[in-house]
Amino acid sequence: MIFQSYEFLLFFAVTLAVCLPAARRSVPAAKALLTLASLLFYLWGFEENALLGFVVLLAGSWVSFSAGRYLTARRQRDGSAKAVFALALIWHIAVLVAFKYTGFLTGGAVSVPFVPLGLSFFTFQQLWYLKEIWTGQFIPSRWSLSAGVDFTLFSFFFPTVSSGPILRPGAFFPQLSDGRFLHPTWTDAAAGLYAIVLGCAKKILLADSFGVLVGNGYAHLTELDTVSASMVVLGYTLQLYFDFSGYCDMAAGLARLLGIRLPVNFDSPYRSLSVGEFWKRWHITLTTFLRECLYFPLGGSKKGTARTYCNILIIYLVSGLWHGAGWTFLLWGALHGLAQVVERLLGKRRDKLPKWLQWVLTFAFVNVAWVYFRAPSVAEGTAVLRAVFSLRFAKPQAWLSEGIFSSELEAVRILLPALAPWRNVLAVAALFLVAMVIVLWPRNTIRQMDRFKPTFWRGAALFVLAMWSVLSFSGITQFIYSNF
């Protein structure tokens, strides 16, 4: 099931009603109930192959758990320990490749009919767990039934299982024995509800509206001119922002209501002044994983300039391929890797540019790169960019905004007939204006959670947003990152 649905509202309400009172009597029992709820979440309402995907992930959890216990007990990193560590890594990488990349690697000659939900996030999280045990950064507790429950919850925790953030074991497991676990304070509850409502509004009211515009544009690819193509490009940039930001907000809010604090995964990335800064703000846990588990083992920046640039390109090619099995994702990753190499080559010369120009260059590059992230093929992505730079200017066609805020605009037609001829134009203009103000606003949802203080007016505003979002549940779409 997806967060923005009536089924999930029921599921989460029941989970809170069962787990929080149970925690007052027995935290271990309540933790077991939360684990069962997370398993149910994974199995309930996703797709017909949910059970098979669940079995695949459960097998991977057993591999990681068993290997972790063996490596912890056998502290000497001898040949036996190295073999267990290597076999566990190979298992996870092989499963990921088999399910996600078989079709791509065989040119479509062989394909797997489904990919387990959240496999990419799950795989990197398991690899991080094994890596931190191997290096001694994390030492799991001794084998017990409780330890098995803890690890299952780590693997299937429902706010994160489909789209992250990627959980670091050293940050997650200690929270399960913390006094706040399943004992949220009123402050936690207020902050959690605040993040859930704003995240839901971002997804349903903004991301999905931009998704309609972008879908209309790709459906009329040959008719795009400079204006409409630019709207499609910027529209997808904003759609992806609000889709992923909305998910991160909701996941953080849901976890906070359960007494768990998730890592910051999204920190106003479109305010970045460089591509390097962008990756310190966008999908932060993925960037951290790639840096610690791939970039540093490859030698990082300690083996000369040429090797450093090569390592940068490798991790961004891996990032592109992790997001999707296709040439468009590889090209997107390569563009980001090359951009960071160019920024390093320019060094202080780039830093001397006015900050507004640094922002324009970064934001323009991110927009262009996202085209290949969205386009079904390299050729179609190039066609969109060719339309942007065609210098053919025309009034955007009516089909571009068709389907955006349909119910709301019908109400405007009835209540304010004088605005009826302009309602589509005003709706699209307001959509872009509000979106740009939000993405550039310095105080984002995640940063505000810890300082959120409920007031009457804030409560009223959140209530209106919540009702608007809930009433718009029909026609909702899955989060984009759940496809990865």
C-alpha positions as CSV (number, residue, x, y, z in Angstrom):
1,M,0.0,0.0,0.0
2,I,1.1,3.6,-0.5
3,F,1.2,6.3,2.2
4,Q,-1.3,8.6,0.5
5,S,-4.3,6.2,0.6
6,Y,-7.2,5.4,2.9
7,E,-5.9,1.9,3.4
8,F,-2.7,3.2,4.8
9,L,-4.4,5.7,7.1
10,L,-6.3,2.7,8.5
11,F,-3.2,0.6,8.7
12,F,-1.2,3.3,10.5
13,A,-4.0,4.2,12.9
14,V,-4.3,0.5,13.9
15,T,-0.5,0.2,14.2
16,L,-0.3,3.1,16.6
17,A,-3.4,2.0,18.6
18,V,-1.8,-1.5,19.1
19,C,1.9,-0.8,19.5
20,L,1.9,2.3,21.6
21,P,-0.3,1.0,24.5
22,A,1.5,-2.4,24.3
23,A,4.9,-0.6,24.8
24,R,3.7,0.7,28.2
25,R,3.5,-3.0,29.3
26,S,6.3,-4.6,27.3
27,V,8.6,-2.9,24.8
28,P,9.9,-6.2,23.4
29,A,6.3,-7.3,22.8
30,A,5.4,-4.0,21.2
31,K,8.6,-4.2,19.0
32,A,7.5,-7.6,17.8
33,L,4.1,-6.2,16.9
34,L,5.7,-3.3,15.0
35,T,7.8,-5.8,13.1
36,L,4.7,-7.8,12.2
37,A,3.0,-4.6,11.1
38,S,6.0,-3.8,8.9
39,L,5.9,-7.3,7.3
40,L,2.1,-6.9,6.7
41,F,2.7,-3.5,5.1
42,Y,5.2,-5.0,2.6
43,L,2.8,-7.8,1.7
44,W,-0.5,-5.9,1.7
45,G,-1.7,-4.3,-1.5
46,F,1.4,-3.7,-3.6
47,E,1.3,-6.1,-6.5
48,E,0.7,-9.7,-7.3
49,N,4.3,-10.7,-6.8
50,A,4.6,-9.1,-3.3
51,L,4.9,-12.5,-1.6
52,L,7.7,-13.6,-3.9
53,G,9.5,-10.3,-3.4
54,F,9.0,-10.7,0.3
55,V,10.7,-14.2,0.2
56,V,13.6,-12.7,-1.7
57,L,14.2,-10.0,0.8
58,L,13.6,-12.3,3.7
59,A,16.3,-14.6,2.4
60,G,18.7,-11.7,2.0
61,S,18.0,-10.6,5.6
62,W,18.9,-14.1,6.8
63,V,22.1,-14.0,4.8
64,S,23.1,-10.7,6.3
65,F,22.0,-11.6,9.8
66,S,23.9,-14.9,9.8
67,A,27.0,-13.5,8.2
68,G,27.0,-10.6,10.7
69,R,26.8,-12.9,13.7
70,Y,29.6,-15.1,12.3
71,L,31.9,-12.1,11.7
72,T,31.1,-10.7,15.1
73,A,32.0,-14.0,16.8
74,R,35.1,-14.5,14.7
75,R,37.0,-11.3,15.4
76,Q,40.1,-12.4,13.5
77,R,39.8,-11.3,9.9
78,D,41.3,-14.6,8.6
79,G,40.5,-16.4,5.4
80,S,37.3,-17.9,6.7
81,A,35.9,-14.5,7.8
82,K,36.9,-13.0,4.5
83,A,35.1,-15.8,2.6
84,V,31.9,-15.3,4.6
85,F,32.0,-11.5,4.1
86,A,32.7,-11.9,0.4
87,L,29.9,-14.5,-0.1
88,A,27.4,-12.3,1.7
89,L,28.3,-9.3,-0.5
90,I,28.1,-11.5,-3.6
91,W,24.7,-12.8,-2.6
92,H,23.2,-9.3,-2.4
93,I,24.8,-7.9,-5.5
94,A,23.9,-11.0,-7.5
95,V,20.2,-10.9,-6.4
96,L,20.1,-7.2,-7.3
97,V,21.7,-7.8,-10.7
98,A,19.5,-10.8,-11.5
99,F,16.2,-9.1,-10.7
100,K,16.9,-5.6,-11.9
101,Y,19.5,-5.8,-14.6
102,T,19.0,-9.1,-16.5
103,G,16.9,-7.5,-19.2
104,F,19.4,-4.6,-19.6
105,L,22.5,-6.8,-19.7
106,T,21.0,-9.2,-22.2
107,G,19.5,-6.6,-24.4
108,G,16.0,-7.8,-23.6
109,A,16.7,-11.4,-24.6
110,V,16.1,-12.6,-21.0
111,S,14.0,-10.8,-18.5
112,V,12.7,-11.3,-15.0
113,P,8.9,-10.7,-14.7
114,F,9.1,-8.6,-11.5
115,V,11.5,-6.8,-9.2
116,P,10.9,-7.0,-5.4
117,L,9.6,-3.8,-4.0
118,G,12.5,-1.7,-2.5
119,L,15.2,-4.1,-3.7
120,S,17.7,-1.4,-4.5
121,F,17.3,0.3,-1.1
122,F,17.2,-3.0,0.7
123,T,20.5,-4.2,-1.0
124,F,22.5,-1.0,-0.1
125,Q,21.2,-1.1,3.4
126,Q,22.3,-4.7,3.9
127,L,25.7,-4.0,2.3
128,W,26.1,-1.1,4.7
129,Y,25.3,-3.3,7.6
130,L,27.9,-5.9,6.6
131,K,30.5,-3.3,5.9
132,E,30.1,-1.6,9.3
133,I,30.4,-5.0,11.0
134,W,33.5,-5.9,9.0
135,T,35.2,-2.6,9.9
136,G,34.1,-2.7,13.5
137,Q,32.0,0.5,13.2
138,F,29.0,-1.5,14.4
139,I,28.9,-4.5,16.7
140,P,25.5,-6.3,16.8
141,S,24.2,-7.8,20.0
142,R,24.6,-11.5,20.6
143,W,22.2,-13.9,19.0
144,S,18.8,-14.0,20.6
145,L,15.2,-14.0,19.5
146,S,15.1,-10.2,20.3
147,A,18.1,-9.7,18.1
148,G,16.4,-11.4,15.2
149,V,13.3,-9.2,15.7
150,D,15.5,-6.1,15.7
151,F,17.2,-7.1,12.5
152,T,13.9,-7.9,10.8
153,L,12.6,-4.5,11.8
154,F,15.7,-2.9,10.4
155,S,15.2,-4.6,7.1
156,F,11.5,-4.1,6.7
157,F,10.7,-1.0,8.8
158,F,7.6,0.2,6.9
159,P,8.3,4.0,6.7
160,T,11.6,3.2,4.8
161,V,11.3,-0.2,3.1
162,S,10.1,1.1,-0.3
163,S,11.9,4.3,-0.8
164,G,14.4,4.9,1.9
165,P,16.2,6.6,3.5
166,I,18.9,4.0,3.6
167,L,19.4,3.2,7.3
168,R,22.8,3.1,8.9
169,P,22.9,0.3,11.5
170,G,24.9,2.3,14.0
171,A,22.2,5.0,14.0
172,F,19.1,2.7,13.9
173,F,19.7,-0.2,16.3
174,P,20.6,2.0,19.4
175,Q,17.2,3.7,19.1
176,L,15.4,0.4,19.7
177,S,16.7,0.4,23.3
178,D,16.2,4.1,23.8
179,G,13.5,5.3,26.1
180,R,11.8,7.2,23.3
181,F,11.2,4.1,21.2
182,L,7.4,3.6,21.0
183,H,7.0,6.3,23.6
184,P,6.7,9.5,21.5
185,T,6.3,12.7,23.4
186,W,3.6,15.3,22.6
187,T,6.4,17.3,20.9
188,D,7.3,14.2,18.8
189,A,3.6,13.7,17.9
190,A,3.1,17.4,16.8
191,A,6.3,17.3,14.7
192,G,5.4,14.0,13.2
193,L,1.9,15.1,12.2
194,Y,3.3,18.4,10.8
195,A,5.8,16.5,8.6
196,I,3.2,13.9,7.5
197,V,0.7,16.5,6.4
198,L,3.2,18.7,4.5
199,G,4.8,15.6,2.9
200,C,1.3,14.4,1.8
201,A,0.4,17.8,0.4
202,K,3.8,18.0,-1.5
203,K,3.1,14.7,-3.1
204,I,-0.6,14.9,-3.9
205,L,-1.1,18.6,-4.6
206,L,2.2,19.5,-6.1
207,A,4.2,16.5,-7.4
208,D,1.2,14.8,-9.0
209,S,0.0,18.0,-10.6
210,F,3.4,18.6,-12.2
211,G,3.3,14.9,-13.2
212,V,0.2,15.5,-15.2
213,L,1.8,18.5,-17.0
214,V,5.0,16.5,-17.7
215,G,3.0,13.5,-18.9
216,N,1.0,15.8,-21.3
217,G,4.3,17.1,-22.6
218,Y,5.8,13.8,-23.4
219,A,2.5,12.6,-25.0
220,H,2.9,15.6,-27.4
221,L,6.6,15.4,-27.9
222,T,6.7,16.5,-31.5
223,E,4.5,19.6,-30.8
224,L,6.8,21.1,-28.1
225,D,8.3,24.5,-28.6
226,T,10.7,26.5,-26.5
227,V,8.1,27.6,-24.0
228,S,6.2,24.4,-23.5
229,A,9.4,22.3,-23.5
230,S,10.9,24.5,-20.9
231,M,7.7,24.1,-18.8
232,V,8.0,20.3,-19.2
233,V,11.7,20.3,-18.2
234,L,11.2,22.6,-15.1
235,G,8.0,20.7,-14.3
236,Y,9.8,17.4,-14.0
237,T,12.5,19.0,-11.9
238,L,9.8,20.2,-9.5
239,Q,7.8,17.0,-9.7
240,L,10.7,14.9,-8.6
241,Y,11.6,17.4,-5.9
242,F,8.1,17.3,-4.3
243,D,7.7,13.6,-4.9
244,F,10.9,12.6,-3.1
245,S,10.8,15.5,-0.6
246,G,7.2,14.5,0.2
247,Y,8.1,10.9,0.8
248,C,11.0,11.8,3.0
249,D,8.8,14.2,5.1
250,M,6.1,11.5,5.5
251,A,8.6,8.8,6.4
252,A,10.3,11.0,9.0
253,G,6.9,12.0,10.4
254,L,5.6,8.4,10.6
255,A,8.8,7.2,12.3
256,R,8.7,10.1,14.7
257,L,5.2,9.0,15.9
258,L,6.8,5.6,16.6
259,G,9.7,7.1,18.6
260,I,12.3,6.7,15.8
261,R,14.3,9.5,14.3
262,L,15.3,8.9,10.7
263,P,18.4,10.5,9.2
264,V,18.0,13.7,7.2
265,N,17.8,12.6,3.6
266,F,16.7,15.7,1.8
267,D,17.9,19.2,2.6
268,S,16.7,21.9,0.1
269,P,19.0,20.6,-2.8
270,Y,17.8,23.2,-5.3
271,R,19.4,26.0,-3.3
272,S,22.8,24.5,-4.0
273,L,25.5,26.6,-5.6
274,S,27.4,23.7,-7.1
275,V,26.7,20.1,-8.2
276,G,28.9,18.9,-5.4
277,E,26.8,20.7,-2.9
278,F,23.6,19.4,-4.6
279,W,24.7,15.8,-3.8
280,K,25.3,16.8,-0.2
281,R,21.7,17.8,0.0
282,W,19.9,15.4,-2.4
283,H,19.4,11.7,-1.2
284,I,22.0,12.3,1.5
285,T,22.0,8.7,2.7
286,L,22.7,7.4,-0.8
287,T,25.5,9.8,-1.2
288,T,27.0,8.9,2.2
289,F,26.7,5.2,1.4
290,L,28.5,5.6,-2.0
291,R,31.2,7.7,-0.4
292,E,31.9,5.4,2.5
293,C,31.3,2.0,0.8
294,L,32.6,2.7,-2.7
295,Y,34.5,6.0,-3.1
296,F,36.8,5.5,0.0
297,P,37.5,1.8,-0.7
298,L,38.5,2.8,-4.3
299,G,41.1,5.1,-2.9
300,G,39.0,8.3,-2.7
301,S,41.2,11.4,-3.4
302,K,44.4,9.9,-2.0
303,K,45.9,8.3,-5.1
304,G,46.4,11.2,-7.4
305,T,44.2,13.6,-9.4
306,A,43.5,11.2,-12.3
307,R,42.5,8.4,-10.0
308,T,40.3,10.8,-8.0
309,Y,38.4,11.9,-11.1
310,C,38.1,8.3,-12.2
311,N,36.6,7.3,-8.8
312,I,34.1,10.2,-9.0
313,L,32.9,9.0,-12.4
314,I,32.6,5.4,-11.1
315,I,30.4,6.3,-8.1
316,Y,28.1,8.4,-10.2
317,L,27.8,5.8,-12.9
318,V,26.9,3.3,-10.1
319,S,24.4,5.9,-8.8
320,G,22.8,6.2,-12.2
321,L,22.6,2.4,-12.7
322,W,21.3,2.0,-9.2
323,H,18.4,4.3,-10.0
324,G,17.5,2.3,-13.2
325,A,18.6,-0.3,-15.7
326,G,18.9,1.9,-18.8
327,W,21.1,4.1,-20.8
328,T,19.3,7.2,-19.8
329,F,20.2,6.6,-16.1
330,L,23.8,5.8,-17.0
331,L,23.9,9.1,-19.0
332,W,22.4,11.0,-16.1
333,G,25.0,9.6,-13.7
334,A,27.8,10.3,-16.1
335,L,26.7,13.9,-16.5
336,H,26.7,14.4,-12.7
337,G,30.1,12.8,-12.4
338,L,31.6,14.9,-15.3
339,A,30.1,18.1,-13.8
340,Q,31.9,17.4,-10.5
341,V,35.1,16.8,-12.3
342,V,34.7,20.1,-14.1
343,E,34.0,21.9,-10.9
344,R,37.2,20.5,-9.3
345,L,39.2,21.5,-12.4
346,L,37.8,25.1,-12.2
347,G,38.5,25.2,-8.5
348,K,38.6,28.7,-7.0
349,R,37.9,30.3,-10.4
350,R,34.3,29.1,-10.2
351,D,34.0,30.2,-6.6
352,K,34.8,33.7,-7.6
353,L,31.6,33.9,-9.7
354,P,28.7,35.8,-8.1
355,K,26.6,33.5,-6.0
356,W,23.5,34.1,-8.1
357,L,25.3,33.0,-11.2
358,Q,26.7,29.9,-9.4
359,W,23.1,29.0,-8.5
360,V,21.8,29.6,-12.0
361,L,24.5,27.4,-13.5
362,T,23.9,24.6,-11.0
363,F,20.1,24.8,-11.3
364,A,20.2,24.9,-15.1
365,F,22.5,21.8,-15.2
366,V,20.3,19.9,-12.8
367,N,17.3,20.6,-15.0
368,V,19.1,19.4,-18.1
369,A,20.3,16.2,-16.4
370,W,16.9,15.4,-15.1
371,V,15.6,15.3,-18.6
372,Y,17.4,12.0,-19.2
373,F,16.3,10.7,-15.8
374,R,12.7,11.1,-16.9
375,A,12.9,10.4,-20.7
376,P,12.0,6.9,-21.9
377,S,15.0,6.9,-24.1
378,V,18.1,9.0,-24.9
379,A,16.6,10.0,-28.2
380,E,13.4,11.3,-26.6
381,G,15.3,13.2,-23.9
382,T,17.5,14.8,-26.6
383,A,14.3,15.8,-28.5
384,V,12.9,17.6,-25.4
385,L,16.2,19.6,-25.0
386,R,16.3,20.3,-28.8
387,A,12.8,21.8,-28.4
388,V,13.9,23.9,-25.5
389,F,16.8,25.4,-27.6
390,S,14.8,25.6,-30.9
391,L,13.9,29.3,-30.1
392,R,10.3,28.6,-31.4
393,F,8.1,30.7,-29.1
394,A,4.3,30.2,-28.9
395,K,1.5,30.3,-26.4
396,P,1.4,27.0,-24.5
397,Q,-1.4,24.7,-25.9
398,A,-4.4,23.8,-23.8
399,W,-3.4,20.2,-23.7
400,L,-0.3,21.0,-21.6
401,S,-2.4,21.9,-18.5
402,E,-5.2,19.5,-19.2
403,G,-6.1,17.5,-16.0
404,I,-4.4,19.8,-13.5
405,F,-6.6,20.6,-10.5
406,S,-9.7,19.6,-12.5
407,S,-12.1,19.6,-9.6
408,E,-10.7,22.8,-8.1
409,L,-10.9,24.6,-11.4
410,E,-14.4,23.5,-11.9
411,A,-15.3,25.1,-8.6
412,V,-13.6,28.3,-9.7
413,R,-15.7,28.2,-12.9
414,I,-18.9,28.0,-10.9
415,L,-18.0,30.4,-8.1
416,L,-16.0,33.0,-10.0
417,P,-17.2,32.9,-13.6
418,A,-15.3,36.0,-14.5
419,L,-12.0,34.1,-14.0
420,A,-13.2,31.1,-16.0
421,P,-11.4,32.0,-19.3
422,W,-8.1,32.4,-17.3
423,R,-8.4,29.6,-14.8
424,N,-6.0,27.1,-16.5
425,V,-3.4,29.8,-17.0
426,L,-3.7,31.1,-13.5
427,A,-3.6,27.6,-12.0
428,V,-0.3,26.7,-13.9
429,A,1.3,30.0,-13.1
430,A,0.4,29.7,-9.4
431,L,1.6,26.1,-9.4
432,F,5.1,27.1,-10.7
433,L,5.3,30.2,-8.5
434,V,4.3,28.4,-5.3
435,A,6.7,25.5,-6.1
436,M,9.7,27.7,-6.7
437,V,9.1,29.7,-3.5
438,I,9.0,26.4,-1.5
439,V,12.1,24.9,-3.1
440,L,14.1,28.0,-2.5
441,W,12.7,28.7,1.0
442,P,15.6,28.3,3.5
443,R,13.6,26.5,6.2
444,N,12.5,23.1,4.9
445,T,10.2,20.7,6.7
446,I,12.8,18.3,8.0
447,R,14.9,21.1,9.6
448,Q,11.7,22.6,11.1
449,M,10.5,19.4,12.7
450,D,12.8,19.8,15.8
451,R,11.7,23.4,16.3
452,F,8.0,23.0,15.4
453,K,5.6,24.5,18.0
454,P,1.9,24.0,17.4
455,T,-0.3,27.1,17.4
456,F,-3.9,27.6,16.5
457,W,-3.2,29.1,13.0
458,R,-0.6,26.4,12.2
459,G,-3.0,23.8,13.2
460,A,-5.8,25.3,11.1
461,A,-3.5,25.5,8.1
462,L,-2.4,21.9,8.5
463,F,-6.0,20.8,8.9
464,V,-6.9,22.5,5.6
465,L,-4.0,20.9,3.8
466,A,-4.8,17.5,5.3
467,M,-8.4,17.7,4.2
468,W,-7.5,18.9,0.7
469,S,-4.9,16.1,0.4
470,V,-7.2,13.4,1.7
471,L,-10.1,14.5,-0.6
472,S,-7.6,14.3,-3.5
473,F,-6.6,10.7,-2.8
474,S,-8.4,9.5,-5.9
475,G,-6.1,9.6,-8.9
476,I,-2.9,9.4,-6.8
477,T,0.3,7.9,-8.1
478,Q,3.0,5.8,-6.5
479,F,6.2,7.6,-5.3
480,I,8.7,7.8,-8.1
481,Y,11.6,6.5,-6.0
482,S,9.6,3.3,-5.1
483,N,10.4,2.3,-8.7
484,F,14.1,2.2,-7.9
